[in-house]
Amino acid sequence: MRYEFTAPLWQYAGAGGWHFVSLPKKMSKEIRKLLRSEEQGWGRLQATARIGQSEWKTAIWFDTKQDTYLLPVKGEVRKSEGLIVDKSFSTILWL
């Protein structure tokens, strides 16, 4: 299944300073309804993501505090696509 959305990059304040994009809540609700039985530990779903020209195999995780899935964005992608915290960009996900 293919999903496309636009959202800002944000950085986790805790150890490691991971960077994420939060999927829209309405989209997350649909994904969770359809694929919850496919989730692995910690609400993880296998995914392929594309931002700009960068495409990679990854996973999304369901965050119960934000009530949405989170897509981690690795440093290599942030650098090659010029991504900046709080700036929105288009993301495509295949689940």
PyMOL Python script that loads the backbone (N, CA, C, O; Angstrom):
from pymol import cmd

cmd.read_pdbstr("""\
ATOM      1  N   MET A   1       0.838  -1.167   0.000  1.00  0.00           N
ATOM      2  CA  MET A   1       0.000   0.000   0.000  1.00  0.00           C
ATOM      3  C   MET A   1       0.891   1.241   0.000  1.00  0.00           C
ATOM      4  O   MET A   1       1.908   1.288   0.691  1.00  0.00           O
ATOM      5  N   ARG A   2       0.501   2.226  -0.771  1.00  0.00           N
ATOM      6  CA  ARG A   2       1.287   3.456  -0.928  1.00  0.00           C
ATOM      7  C   ARG A   2       0.593   4.605  -0.212  1.00  0.00           C
ATOM      8  O   ARG A   2      -0.612   4.817  -0.351  1.00  0.00           O
ATOM      9  N   TYR A   3       1.391   5.341   0.562  1.00  0.00           N
ATOM     10  CA  TYR A   3       0.895   6.522   1.262  1.00  0.00           C
ATOM     11  C   TYR A   3       1.824   7.690   0.961  1.00  0.00           C
ATOM     12  O   TYR A   3       3.041   7.519   0.892  1.00  0.00           O
ATOM     13  N   GLU A   4       1.255   8.868   0.784  1.00  0.00           N
ATOM     14  CA  GLU A   4       2.055  10.067   0.551  1.00  0.00           C
ATOM     15  C   GLU A   4       1.539  11.175   1.461  1.00  0.00           C
ATOM     16  O   GLU A   4       0.331  11.358   1.609  1.00  0.00           O
ATOM     17  N   PHE A   5       2.466  11.909   2.068  1.00  0.00           N
ATOM     18  CA  PHE A   5       2.086  12.992   2.968  1.00  0.00           C
ATOM     19  C   PHE A   5       3.214  14.022   3.053  1.00  0.00           C
ATOM     20  O   PHE A   5       4.349  13.765   2.651  1.00  0.00           O
ATOM     21  N   THR A   6       2.871  15.179   3.581  1.00  0.00           N
ATOM     22  CA  THR A   6       3.840  16.247   3.814  1.00  0.00           C
ATOM     23  C   THR A   6       3.812  16.572   5.296  1.00  0.00           C
ATOM     24  O   THR A   6       2.748  16.814   5.866  1.00  0.00           O
ATOM     25  N   ALA A   7       4.990  16.577   5.921  1.00  0.00           N
ATOM     26  CA  ALA A   7       5.083  16.849   7.354  1.00  0.00           C
ATOM     27  C   ALA A   7       6.495  17.340   7.675  1.00  0.00           C
ATOM     28  O   ALA A   7       7.426  17.111   6.902  1.00  0.00           O
ATOM     29  N   PRO A   8       6.652  18.017   8.817  1.00  0.00           N
ATOM     30  CA  PRO A   8       7.973  18.523   9.187  1.00  0.00           C
ATOM     31  C   PRO A   8       8.847  17.468   9.873  1.00  0.00           C
ATOM     32  O   PRO A   8       8.350  16.535  10.504  1.00  0.00           O
ATOM     33  N   LEU A   9      10.140  17.643   9.733  1.00  0.00           N
ATOM     34  CA  LEU A   9      11.129  16.838  10.435  1.00  0.00           C
ATOM     35  C   LEU A   9      11.232  17.369  11.858  1.00  0.00           C
ATOM     36  O   LEU A   9      11.186  18.581  12.069  1.00  0.00           O
ATOM     37  N   TRP A  10      11.373  16.474  12.843  1.00  0.00           N
ATOM     38  CA  TRP A  10      11.598  16.907  14.219  1.00  0.00           C
ATOM     39  C   TRP A  10      12.642  16.011  14.856  1.00  0.00           C
ATOM     40  O   TRP A  10      12.878  14.890  14.405  1.00  0.00           O
ATOM     41  N   GLN A  11      13.265  16.519  15.912  1.00  0.00           N
ATOM     42  CA  GLN A  11      14.337  15.788  16.579  1.00  0.00           C
ATOM     43  C   GLN A  11      13.905  15.422  17.988  1.00  0.00           C
ATOM     44  O   GLN A  11      13.410  16.264  18.736  1.00  0.00           O
ATOM     45  N   TYR A  12      14.097  14.155  18.341  1.00  0.00           N
ATOM     46  CA  TYR A  12      13.798  13.666  19.678  1.00  0.00           C
ATOM     47  C   TYR A  12      14.760  14.312  20.670  1.00  0.00           C
ATOM     48  O   TYR A  12      15.965  14.363  20.424  1.00  0.00           O
ATOM     49  N   ALA A  13      14.239  14.798  21.774  1.00  0.00           N
ATOM     50  CA  ALA A  13      15.067  15.522  22.751  1.00  0.00           C
ATOM     51  C   ALA A  13      15.924  14.598  23.612  1.00  0.00           C
ATOM     52  O   ALA A  13      16.852  15.068  24.270  1.00  0.00           O
ATOM     53  N   GLY A  14      15.642  13.317  23.624  1.00  0.00           N
ATOM     54  CA  GLY A  14      16.371  12.379  24.470  1.00  0.00           C
ATOM     55  C   GLY A  14      17.713  11.968  23.895  1.00  0.00           C
ATOM     56  O   GLY A  14      18.187  12.527  22.907  1.00  0.00           O
ATOM     57  N   ALA A  15      18.310  10.979  24.537  1.00  0.00           N
ATOM     58  CA  ALA A  15      19.621  10.465  24.133  1.00  0.00           C
ATOM     59  C   ALA A  15      19.612  10.022  22.678  1.00  0.00           C
ATOM     60  O   ALA A  15      18.663   9.388  22.217  1.00  0.00           O
ATOM     61  N   GLY A  16      20.650  10.353  21.978  1.00  0.00           N
ATOM     62  CA  GLY A  16      20.789   9.935  20.586  1.00  0.00           C
ATOM     63  C   GLY A  16      20.292  10.955  19.585  1.00  0.00           C
ATOM     64  O   GLY A  16      20.770  10.990  18.451  1.00  0.00           O
ATOM     65  N   GLY A  17      19.345  11.782  19.980  1.00  0.00           N
ATOM     66  CA  GLY A  17      18.850  12.843  19.109  1.00  0.00           C
ATOM     67  C   GLY A  17      18.298  12.363  17.773  1.00  0.00           C
ATOM     68  O   GLY A  17      18.533  12.997  16.745  1.00  0.00           O
ATOM     69  N   TRP A  18      17.560  11.241  17.777  1.00  0.00           N
ATOM     70  CA  TRP A  18      16.980  10.711  16.549  1.00  0.00           C
ATOM     71  C   TRP A  18      16.085  11.746  15.886  1.00  0.00           C
ATOM     72  O   TRP A  18      15.493  12.593  16.555  1.00  0.00           O
ATOM     73  N   HIS A  19      15.991  11.668  14.556  1.00  0.00           N
ATOM     74  CA  HIS A  19      15.120  12.557  13.777  1.00  0.00           C
ATOM     75  C   HIS A  19      13.961  11.736  13.216  1.00  0.00           C
ATOM     76  O   HIS A  19      14.141  10.605  12.762  1.00  0.00           O
ATOM     77  N   PHE A  20      12.768  12.331  13.257  1.00  0.00           N
ATOM     78  CA  PHE A  20      11.556  11.640  12.825  1.00  0.00           C
ATOM     79  C   PHE A  20      10.657  12.548  12.001  1.00  0.00           C
ATOM     80  O   PHE A  20      10.787  13.772  12.006  1.00  0.00           O
ATOM     81  N   VAL A  21       9.741  11.898  11.294  1.00  0.00           N
ATOM     82  CA  VAL A  21       8.599  12.553  10.674  1.00  0.00           C
ATOM     83  C   VAL A  21       7.387  11.813  11.233  1.00  0.00           C
ATOM     84  O   VAL A  21       7.341  10.583  11.203  1.00  0.00           O
ATOM     85  N   SER A  22       6.412  12.556  11.742  1.00  0.00           N
ATOM     86  CA  SER A  22       5.179  11.954  12.251  1.00  0.00           C
ATOM     87  C   SER A  22       4.176  11.862  11.114  1.00  0.00           C
ATOM     88  O   SER A  22       3.912  12.847  10.423  1.00  0.00           O
ATOM     89  N   LEU A  23       3.622  10.681  10.927  1.00  0.00           N
ATOM     90  CA  LEU A  23       2.581  10.527   9.917  1.00  0.00           C
ATOM     91  C   LEU A  23       1.333  11.267  10.384  1.00  0.00           C
ATOM     92  O   LEU A  23       1.095  11.376  11.587  1.00  0.00           O
ATOM     93  N   PRO A  24       0.533  11.775   9.449  1.00  0.00           N
ATOM     94  CA  PRO A  24      -0.725  12.421   9.840  1.00  0.00           C
ATOM     95  C   PRO A  24      -1.587  11.448  10.648  1.00  0.00           C
ATOM     96  O   PRO A  24      -1.628  10.255  10.344  1.00  0.00           O
ATOM     97  N   LYS A  25      -2.266  11.949  11.664  1.00  0.00           N
ATOM     98  CA  LYS A  25      -3.050  11.084  12.550  1.00  0.00           C
ATOM     99  C   LYS A  25      -4.149  10.323  11.821  1.00  0.00           C
ATOM    100  O   LYS A  25      -4.389   9.151  12.111  1.00  0.00           O
ATOM    101  N   LYS A  26      -4.814  10.977  10.881  1.00  0.00           N
ATOM    102  CA  LYS A  26      -5.877  10.291  10.132  1.00  0.00           C
ATOM    103  C   LYS A  26      -5.294   9.115   9.337  1.00  0.00           C
ATOM    104  O   LYS A  26      -5.894   8.041   9.284  1.00  0.00           O
ATOM    105  N   MET A  27      -4.131   9.322   8.723  1.00  0.00           N
ATOM    106  CA  MET A  27      -3.455   8.271   7.964  1.00  0.00           C
ATOM    107  C   MET A  27      -3.028   7.141   8.912  1.00  0.00           C
ATOM    108  O   MET A  27      -3.204   5.963   8.600  1.00  0.00           O
ATOM    109  N   SER A  28      -2.477   7.504  10.050  1.00  0.00           N
ATOM    110  CA  SER A  28      -2.033   6.508  11.023  1.00  0.00           C
ATOM    111  C   SER A  28      -3.205   5.662  11.514  1.00  0.00           C
ATOM    112  O   SER A  28      -3.078   4.450  11.688  1.00  0.00           O
ATOM    113  N   LYS A  29      -4.329   6.305  11.731  1.00  0.00           N
ATOM    114  CA  LYS A  29      -5.516   5.580  12.182  1.00  0.00           C
ATOM    115  C   LYS A  29      -5.941   4.547  11.136  1.00  0.00           C
ATOM    116  O   LYS A  29      -6.296   3.418  11.477  1.00  0.00           O
ATOM    117  N   GLU A  30      -5.900   4.944   9.857  1.00  0.00           N
ATOM    118  CA  GLU A  30      -6.246   4.015   8.775  1.00  0.00           C
ATOM    119  C   GLU A  30      -5.258   2.857   8.708  1.00  0.00           C
ATOM    120  O   GLU A  30      -5.662   1.700   8.601  1.00  0.00           O
ATOM    121  N   ILE A  31      -3.959   3.166   8.771  1.00  0.00           N
ATOM    122  CA  ILE A  31      -2.926   2.132   8.714  1.00  0.00           C
ATOM    123  C   ILE A  31      -3.086   1.164   9.879  1.00  0.00           C
ATOM    124  O   ILE A  31      -3.013  -0.051   9.694  1.00  0.00           O
ATOM    125  N   ARG A  32      -3.301   1.694  11.070  1.00  0.00           N
ATOM    126  CA  ARG A  32      -3.417   0.848  12.253  1.00  0.00           C
ATOM    127  C   ARG A  32      -4.641  -0.055  12.146  1.00  0.00           C
ATOM    128  O   ARG A  32      -4.597  -1.218  12.547  1.00  0.00           O
ATOM    129  N   LYS A  33      -5.720   0.475  11.612  1.00  0.00           N
ATOM    130  CA  LYS A  33      -6.944  -0.319  11.458  1.00  0.00           C
ATOM    131  C   LYS A  33      -6.700  -1.477  10.481  1.00  0.00           C
ATOM    132  O   LYS A  33      -7.137  -2.602  10.722  1.00  0.00           O
ATOM    133  N   LEU A  34      -6.000  -1.191   9.381  1.00  0.00           N
ATOM    134  CA  LEU A  34      -5.780  -2.196   8.338  1.00  0.00           C
ATOM    135  C   LEU A  34      -4.641  -3.171   8.650  1.00  0.00           C
ATOM    136  O   LEU A  34      -4.722  -4.347   8.296  1.00  0.00           O
ATOM    137  N   LEU A  35      -3.579  -2.688   9.311  1.00  0.00           N
ATOM    138  CA  LEU A  35      -2.357  -3.489   9.431  1.00  0.00           C
ATOM    139  C   LEU A  35      -1.909  -3.810  10.851  1.00  0.00           C
ATOM    140  O   LEU A  35      -0.814  -4.339  11.043  1.00  0.00           O
ATOM    141  N   ARG A  36      -2.712  -3.509  11.825  1.00  0.00           N
ATOM    142  CA  ARG A  36      -2.283  -3.759  13.210  1.00  0.00           C
ATOM    143  C   ARG A  36      -1.873  -5.214  13.420  1.00  0.00           C
ATOM    144  O   ARG A  36      -0.937  -5.487  14.172  1.00  0.00           O
ATOM    145  N   SER A  37      -2.546  -6.130  12.780  1.00  0.00           N
ATOM    146  CA  SER A  37      -2.212  -7.557  12.934  1.00  0.00           C
ATOM    147  C   SER A  37      -0.837  -7.883  12.347  1.00  0.00           C
ATOM    148  O   SER A  37      -0.272  -8.932  12.655  1.00  0.00           O
ATOM    149  N   GLU A  38      -0.292  -6.998  11.507  1.00  0.00           N
ATOM    150  CA  GLU A  38       1.029  -7.199  10.898  1.00  0.00           C
ATOM    151  C   GLU A  38       2.152  -6.573  11.716  1.00  0.00           C
ATOM    152  O   GLU A  38       3.328  -6.794  11.427  1.00  0.00           O
ATOM    153  N   GLU A  39       1.791  -5.786  12.747  1.00  0.00           N
ATOM    154  CA  GLU A  39       2.811  -5.115  13.552  1.00  0.00           C
ATOM    155  C   GLU A  39       3.691  -6.122  14.268  1.00  0.00           C
ATOM    156  O   GLU A  39       3.237  -7.177  14.712  1.00  0.00           O
ATOM    157  N   GLN A  40       4.959  -5.766  14.367  1.00  0.00           N
ATOM    158  CA  GLN A  40       5.915  -6.562  15.135  1.00  0.00           C
ATOM    159  C   GLN A  40       6.093  -5.846  16.474  1.00  0.00           C
ATOM    160  O   GLN A  40       5.306  -4.954  16.791  1.00  0.00           O
ATOM    161  N   GLY A  41       7.095  -6.208  17.260  1.00  0.00           N
ATOM    162  CA  GLY A  41       7.321  -5.594  18.564  1.00  0.00           C
ATOM    163  C   GLY A  41       7.280  -4.081  18.545  1.00  0.00           C
ATOM    164  O   GLY A  41       7.761  -3.453  17.602  1.00  0.00           O
ATOM    165  N   TRP A  42       6.704  -3.489  19.589  1.00  0.00           N
ATOM    166  CA  TRP A  42       6.605  -2.030  19.771  1.00  0.00           C
ATOM    167  C   TRP A  42       5.808  -1.347  18.663  1.00  0.00           C
ATOM    168  O   TRP A  42       6.050  -0.173  18.383  1.00  0.00           O
ATOM    169  N   GLY A  43       4.882  -2.028  18.034  1.00  0.00           N
ATOM    170  CA  GLY A  43       4.039  -1.408  17.012  1.00  0.00           C
ATOM    171  C   GLY A  43       4.782  -1.097  15.722  1.00  0.00           C
ATOM    172  O   GLY A  43       4.457  -0.130  15.032  1.00  0.00           O
ATOM    173  N   ARG A  44       5.780  -1.913  15.393  1.00  0.00           N
ATOM    174  CA  ARG A  44       6.629  -1.675  14.227  1.00  0.00           C
ATOM    175  C   ARG A  44       6.057  -2.339  12.980  1.00  0.00           C
ATOM    176  O   ARG A  44       5.626  -3.492  13.006  1.00  0.00           O
ATOM    177  N   LEU A  45       6.068  -1.572  11.880  1.00  0.00           N
ATOM    178  CA  LEU A  45       5.674  -2.092  10.565  1.00  0.00           C
ATOM    179  C   LEU A  45       6.811  -1.875   9.579  1.00  0.00           C
ATOM    180  O   LEU A  45       7.372  -0.782   9.505  1.00  0.00           O
ATOM    181  N   GLN A  46       7.149  -2.905   8.829  1.00  0.00           N
ATOM    182  CA  GLN A  46       8.159  -2.791   7.788  1.00  0.00           C
ATOM    183  C   GLN A  46       7.681  -1.815   6.719  1.00  0.00           C
ATOM    184  O   GLN A  46       6.494  -1.779   6.396  1.00  0.00           O
ATOM    185  N   ALA A  47       8.597  -1.025   6.170  1.00  0.00           N
ATOM    186  CA  ALA A  47       8.215  -0.029   5.173  1.00  0.00           C
ATOM    187  C   ALA A  47       9.392   0.270   4.249  1.00  0.00           C
ATOM    188  O   ALA A  47      10.545  -0.030   4.559  1.00  0.00           O
ATOM    189  N   THR A  48       9.069   0.860   3.124  1.00  0.00           N
ATOM    190  CA  THR A  48      10.054   1.478   2.245  1.00  0.00           C
ATOM    191  C   THR A  48       9.655   2.944   2.173  1.00  0.00           C
ATOM    192  O   THR A  48       8.488   3.272   1.959  1.00  0.00           O
ATOM    193  N   ALA A  49      10.633   3.818   2.353  1.00  0.00           N
ATOM    194  CA  ALA A  49      10.345   5.254   2.357  1.00  0.00           C
ATOM    195  C   ALA A  49      11.100   5.944   1.230  1.00  0.00           C
ATOM    196  O   ALA A  49      12.176   5.511   0.816  1.00  0.00           O
ATOM    197  N   ARG A  50      10.507   7.026   0.747  1.00  0.00           N
ATOM    198  CA  ARG A  50      11.171   7.856  -0.257  1.00  0.00           C
ATOM    199  C   ARG A  50      10.960   9.323   0.096  1.00  0.00           C
ATOM    200  O   ARG A  50       9.836   9.777   0.307  1.00  0.00           O
ATOM    201  N   ILE A  51      12.068  10.044   0.154  1.00  0.00           N
ATOM    202  CA  ILE A  51      12.062  11.493   0.327  1.00  0.00           C
ATOM    203  C   ILE A  51      12.974  12.028  -0.764  1.00  0.00           C
ATOM    204  O   ILE A  51      14.158  11.693  -0.806  1.00  0.00           O
ATOM    205  N   GLY A  52      12.435  12.853  -1.643  1.00  0.00           N
ATOM    206  CA  GLY A  52      13.230  13.359  -2.767  1.00  0.00           C
ATOM    207  C   GLY A  52      13.719  12.201  -3.613  1.00  0.00           C
ATOM    208  O   GLY A  52      12.919  11.384  -4.069  1.00  0.00           O
ATOM    209  N   GLN A  53      15.030  12.119  -3.828  1.00  0.00           N
ATOM    210  CA  GLN A  53      15.632  11.042  -4.608  1.00  0.00           C
ATOM    211  C   GLN A  53      16.119   9.883  -3.747  1.00  0.00           C
ATOM    212  O   GLN A  53      16.618   8.887  -4.272  1.00  0.00           O
ATOM    213  N   SER A  54      15.977  10.005  -2.428  1.00  0.00           N
ATOM    214  CA  SER A  54      16.451   8.972  -1.499  1.00  0.00           C
ATOM    215  C   SER A  54      15.340   7.986  -1.176  1.00  0.00           C
ATOM    216  O   SER A  54      14.239   8.375  -0.784  1.00  0.00           O
ATOM    217  N   GLU A  55      15.643   6.702  -1.347  1.00  0.00           N
ATOM    218  CA  GLU A  55      14.687   5.643  -1.032  1.00  0.00           C
ATOM    219  C   GLU A  55      15.413   4.592  -0.210  1.00  0.00           C
ATOM    220  O   GLU A  55      16.535   4.209  -0.538  1.00  0.00           O
ATOM    221  N   TRP A  56      14.777   4.124   0.860  1.00  0.00           N
ATOM    222  CA  TRP A  56      15.429   3.161   1.725  1.00  0.00           C
ATOM    223  C   TRP A  56      14.411   2.264   2.424  1.00  0.00           C
ATOM    224  O   TRP A  56      13.249   2.629   2.602  1.00  0.00           O
ATOM    225  N   LYS A  57      14.886   1.073   2.818  1.00  0.00           N
ATOM    226  CA  LYS A  57      14.092   0.126   3.598  1.00  0.00           C
ATOM    227  C   LYS A  57      14.173   0.557   5.053  1.00  0.00           C
ATOM    228  O   LYS A  57      15.250   0.882   5.552  1.00  0.00           O
ATOM    229  N   THR A  58      13.034   0.559   5.731  1.00  0.00           N
ATOM    230  CA  THR A  58      12.975   1.035   7.106  1.00  0.00           C
ATOM    231  C   THR A  58      11.768   0.423   7.785  1.00  0.00           C
ATOM    232  O   THR A  58      11.267  -0.617   7.356  1.00  0.00           O
ATOM    233  N   ALA A  59      11.305   1.057   8.830  1.00  0.00           N
ATOM    234  CA  ALA A  59      10.084   0.663   9.522  1.00  0.00           C
ATOM    235  C   ALA A  59       9.484   1.922  10.137  1.00  0.00           C
ATOM    236  O   ALA A  59      10.180   2.913  10.362  1.00  0.00           O
ATOM    237  N   ILE A  60       8.193   1.867  10.403  1.00  0.00           N
ATOM    238  CA  ILE A  60       7.527   2.923  11.147  1.00  0.00           C
ATOM    239  C   ILE A  60       7.106   2.314  12.480  1.00  0.00           C
ATOM    240  O   ILE A  60       6.829   1.117  12.567  1.00  0.00           O
ATOM    241  N   TRP A  61       7.059   3.144  13.513  1.00  0.00           N
ATOM    242  CA  TRP A  61       6.677   2.694  14.843  1.00  0.00           C
ATOM    243  C   TRP A  61       5.478   3.483  15.320  1.00  0.00           C
ATOM    244  O   TRP A  61       5.391   4.690  15.092  1.00  0.00           O
ATOM    245  N   PHE A  62       4.540   2.799  15.989  1.00  0.00           N
ATOM    246  CA  PHE A  62       3.387   3.505  16.531  1.00  0.00           C
ATOM    247  C   PHE A  62       3.755   4.084  17.889  1.00  0.00           C
ATOM    248  O   PHE A  62       4.193   3.362  18.785  1.00  0.00           O
ATOM    249  N   ASP A  63       3.575   5.391  18.032  1.00  0.00           N
ATOM    250  CA  ASP A  63       3.859   6.099  19.275  1.00  0.00           C
ATOM    251  C   ASP A  63       2.535   6.360  19.983  1.00  0.00           C
ATOM    252  O   ASP A  63       1.730   7.170  19.523  1.00  0.00           O
ATOM    253  N   THR A  64       2.311   5.679  21.097  1.00  0.00           N
ATOM    254  CA  THR A  64       1.040   5.825  21.811  1.00  0.00           C
ATOM    255  C   THR A  64       0.885   7.215  22.431  1.00  0.00           C
ATOM    256  O   THR A  64      -0.241   7.672  22.629  1.00  0.00           O
ATOM    257  N   LYS A  65       1.985   7.890  22.738  1.00  0.00           N
ATOM    258  CA  LYS A  65       1.894   9.239  23.314  1.00  0.00           C
ATOM    259  C   LYS A  65       1.388  10.246  22.287  1.00  0.00           C
ATOM    260  O   LYS A  65       0.594  11.128  22.613  1.00  0.00           O
ATOM    261  N   GLN A  66       1.854  10.109  21.031  1.00  0.00           N
ATOM    262  CA  GLN A  66       1.422  11.023  19.967  1.00  0.00           C
ATOM    263  C   GLN A  66       0.236  10.472  19.189  1.00  0.00           C
ATOM    264  O   GLN A  66      -0.375  11.184  18.392  1.00  0.00           O
ATOM    265  N   ASP A  67      -0.090   9.191  19.423  1.00  0.00           N
ATOM    266  CA  ASP A  67      -1.194   8.516  18.733  1.00  0.00           C
ATOM    267  C   ASP A  67      -1.007   8.545  17.217  1.00  0.00           C
ATOM    268  O   ASP A  67      -1.945   8.795  16.461  1.00  0.00           O
ATOM    269  N   THR A  68       0.225   8.284  16.797  1.00  0.00           N
ATOM    270  CA  THR A  68       0.545   8.266  15.372  1.00  0.00           C
ATOM    271  C   THR A  68       1.794   7.422  15.143  1.00  0.00           C
ATOM    272  O   THR A  68       2.520   7.102  16.084  1.00  0.00           O
ATOM    273  N   TYR A  69       2.036   7.066  13.889  1.00  0.00           N
ATOM    274  CA  TYR A  69       3.265   6.362  13.536  1.00  0.00           C
ATOM    275  C   TYR A  69       4.390   7.366  13.321  1.00  0.00           C
ATOM    276  O   TYR A  69       4.164   8.498  12.893  1.00  0.00           O
ATOM    277  N   LEU A  70       5.602   6.924  13.626  1.00  0.00           N
ATOM    278  CA  LEU A  70       6.798   7.740  13.430  1.00  0.00           C
ATOM    279  C   LEU A  70       7.707   7.064  12.416  1.00  0.00           C
ATOM    280  O   LEU A  70       7.915   5.851  12.455  1.00  0.00           O
ATOM    281  N   LEU A  71       8.243   7.866  11.512  1.00  0.00           N
ATOM    282  CA  LEU A  71       9.215   7.396  10.531  1.00  0.00           C
ATOM    283  C   LEU A  71      10.571   7.984  10.909  1.00  0.00           C
ATOM    284  O   LEU A  71      10.737   9.203  10.865  1.00  0.00           O
ATOM    285  N   PRO A  72      11.554   7.144  11.284  1.00  0.00           N
ATOM    286  CA  PRO A  72      12.885   7.667  11.560  1.00  0.00           C
ATOM    287  C   PRO A  72      13.573   8.050  10.243  1.00  0.00           C
ATOM    288  O   PRO A  72      13.466   7.333   9.248  1.00  0.00           O
ATOM    289  N   VAL A  73      14.271   9.174  10.250  1.00  0.00           N
ATOM    290  CA  VAL A  73      14.961   9.644   9.040  1.00  0.00           C
ATOM    291  C   VAL A  73      16.458   9.687   9.351  1.00  0.00           C
ATOM    292  O   VAL A  73      16.914  10.516  10.138  1.00  0.00           O
ATOM    293  N   LYS A  74      17.210   8.790   8.728  1.00  0.00           N
ATOM    294  CA  LYS A  74      18.637   8.675   9.035  1.00  0.00           C
ATOM    295  C   LYS A  74      19.443   9.852   8.492  1.00  0.00           C
ATOM    296  O   LYS A  74      19.020  10.551   7.570  1.00  0.00           O
ATOM    297  N   GLY A  75      20.605  10.047   9.087  1.00  0.00           N
ATOM    298  CA  GLY A  75      21.476  11.163   8.748  1.00  0.00           C
ATOM    299  C   GLY A  75      21.839  11.243   7.280  1.00  0.00           C
ATOM    300  O   GLY A  75      21.889  12.333   6.710  1.00  0.00           O
ATOM    301  N   GLU A  76      22.091  10.106   6.664  1.00  0.00           N
ATOM    302  CA  GLU A  76      22.456  10.068   5.245  1.00  0.00           C
ATOM    303  C   GLU A  76      21.359  10.704   4.380  1.00  0.00           C
ATOM    304  O   GLU A  76      21.650  11.459   3.453  1.00  0.00           O
ATOM    305  N   VAL A  77      20.111  10.393   4.691  1.00  0.00           N
ATOM    306  CA  VAL A  77      18.977  10.947   3.940  1.00  0.00           C
ATOM    307  C   VAL A  77      18.835  12.435   4.234  1.00  0.00           C
ATOM    308  O   VAL A  77      18.648  13.234   3.317  1.00  0.00           O
ATOM    309  N   ARG A  78      18.924  12.813   5.509  1.00  0.00           N
ATOM    310  CA  ARG A  78      18.811  14.232   5.866  1.00  0.00           C
ATOM    311  C   ARG A  78      19.862  15.063   5.144  1.00  0.00           C
ATOM    312  O   ARG A  78      19.571  16.150   4.645  1.00  0.00           O
ATOM    313  N   LYS A  79      21.069  14.551   5.091  1.00  0.00           N
ATOM    314  CA  LYS A  79      22.161  15.278   4.438  1.00  0.00           C
ATOM    315  C   LYS A  79      21.961  15.362   2.927  1.00  0.00           C
ATOM    316  O   LYS A  79      22.059  16.444   2.348  1.00  0.00           O
ATOM    317  N   SER A  80      21.682  14.230   2.288  1.00  0.00           N
ATOM    318  CA  SER A  80      21.579  14.226   0.824  1.00  0.00           C
ATOM    319  C   SER A  80      20.357  15.003   0.322  1.00  0.00           C
ATOM    320  O   SER A  80      20.372  15.513  -0.798  1.00  0.00           O
ATOM    321  N   GLU A  81      19.301  15.098   1.137  1.00  0.00           N
ATOM    322  CA  GLU A  81      18.088  15.807   0.723  1.00  0.00           C
ATOM    323  C   GLU A  81      18.000  17.213   1.315  1.00  0.00           C
ATOM    324  O   GLU A  81      17.045  17.941   1.042  1.00  0.00           O
ATOM    325  N   GLY A  82      18.985  17.598   2.120  1.00  0.00           N
ATOM    326  CA  GLY A  82      19.004  18.939   2.705  1.00  0.00           C
ATOM    327  C   GLY A  82      17.844  19.180   3.671  1.00  0.00           C
ATOM    328  O   GLY A  82      17.280  20.274   3.701  1.00  0.00           O
ATOM    329  N   LEU A  83      17.490  18.175   4.453  1.00  0.00           N
ATOM    330  CA  LEU A  83      16.360  18.290   5.369  1.00  0.00           C
ATOM    331  C   LEU A  83      16.755  19.039   6.636  1.00  0.00           C
ATOM    332  O   LEU A  83      17.835  18.828   7.188  1.00  0.00           O
ATOM    333  N   ILE A  84      15.872  19.905   7.081  1.00  0.00           N
ATOM    334  CA  ILE A  84      16.110  20.745   8.250  1.00  0.00           C
ATOM    335  C   ILE A  84      14.956  20.553   9.229  1.00  0.00           C
ATOM    336  O   ILE A  84      13.801  20.449   8.816  1.00  0.00           O
ATOM    337  N   VAL A  85      15.263  20.506  10.522  1.00  0.00           N
ATOM    338  CA  VAL A  85      14.249  20.371  11.554  1.00  0.00           C
ATOM    339  C   VAL A  85      13.219  21.493  11.422  1.00  0.00           C
ATOM    340  O   VAL A  85      13.569  22.648  11.178  1.00  0.00           O
ATOM    341  N   ASP A  86      11.965  21.140  11.585  1.00  0.00           N
ATOM    342  CA  ASP A  86      10.795  22.020  11.510  1.00  0.00           C
ATOM    343  C   ASP A  86      10.400  22.419  10.087  1.00  0.00           C
ATOM    344  O   ASP A  86       9.438  23.167   9.909  1.00  0.00           O
ATOM    345  N   LYS A  87      11.113  21.944   9.086  1.00  0.00           N
ATOM    346  CA  LYS A  87      10.748  22.228   7.699  1.00  0.00           C
ATOM    347  C   LYS A  87       9.990  21.022   7.132  1.00  0.00           C
ATOM    348  O   LYS A  87      10.425  19.881   7.286  1.00  0.00           O
ATOM    349  N   SER A  88       8.858  21.282   6.479  1.00  0.00           N
ATOM    350  CA  SER A  88       8.034  20.204   5.906  1.00  0.00           C
ATOM    351  C   SER A  88       8.540  19.773   4.535  1.00  0.00           C
ATOM    352  O   SER A  88       9.121  20.564   3.791  1.00  0.00           O
ATOM    353  N   PHE A  89       8.309  18.519   4.222  1.00  0.00           N
ATOM    354  CA  PHE A  89       8.684  17.958   2.927  1.00  0.00           C
ATOM    355  C   PHE A  89       7.780  16.774   2.626  1.00  0.00           C
ATOM    356  O   PHE A  89       7.126  16.232   3.517  1.00  0.00           O
ATOM    357  N   SER A  90       7.754  16.385   1.378  1.00  0.00           N
ATOM    358  CA  SER A  90       6.909  15.286   0.931  1.00  0.00           C
ATOM    359  C   SER A  90       7.596  13.942   1.181  1.00  0.00           C
ATOM    360  O   SER A  90       8.794  13.786   0.945  1.00  0.00           O
ATOM    361  N   THR A  91       6.822  12.994   1.656  1.00  0.00           N
ATOM    362  CA  THR A  91       7.322  11.647   1.942  1.00  0.00           C
ATOM    363  C   THR A  91       6.373  10.634   1.309  1.00  0.00           C
ATOM    364  O   THR A  91       5.154  10.801   1.350  1.00  0.00           O
ATOM    365  N   ILE A  92       6.940   9.593   0.729  1.00  0.00           N
ATOM    366  CA  ILE A  92       6.149   8.482   0.202  1.00  0.00           C
ATOM    367  C   ILE A  92       6.532   7.232   1.000  1.00  0.00           C
ATOM    368  O   ILE A  92       7.714   6.967   1.219  1.00  0.00           O
ATOM    369  N   LEU A  93       5.531   6.471   1.428  1.00  0.00           N
ATOM    370  CA  LEU A  93       5.744   5.219   2.151  1.00  0.00           C
ATOM    371  C   LEU A  93       5.029   4.085   1.442  1.00  0.00           C
ATOM    372  O   LEU A  93       3.906   4.238   0.960  1.00  0.00           O
ATOM    373  N   TRP A  94       5.695   2.956   1.390  1.00  0.00           N
ATOM    374  CA  TRP A  94       5.069   1.722   0.912  1.00  0.00           C
ATOM    375  C   TRP A  94       5.092   0.742   2.076  1.00  0.00           C
ATOM    376  O   TRP A  94       6.141   0.476   2.663  1.00  0.00           O
ATOM    377  N   LEU A  95       3.918   0.210   2.400  1.00  0.00           N
ATOM    378  CA  LEU A  95       3.809  -0.748   3.510  1.00  0.00           C
ATOM    379  C   LEU A  95       3.373  -2.107   2.979  1.00  0.00           C
ATOM    380  O   LEU A  95       3.222  -3.053   3.753  1.00  0.00           O
TER     381      LEU A  95
END
""", "prot")
cmd.dss("prot")
cmd.show_as("cartoon", "prot")
cmd.util.cbc("prot")
cmd.orient("prot")
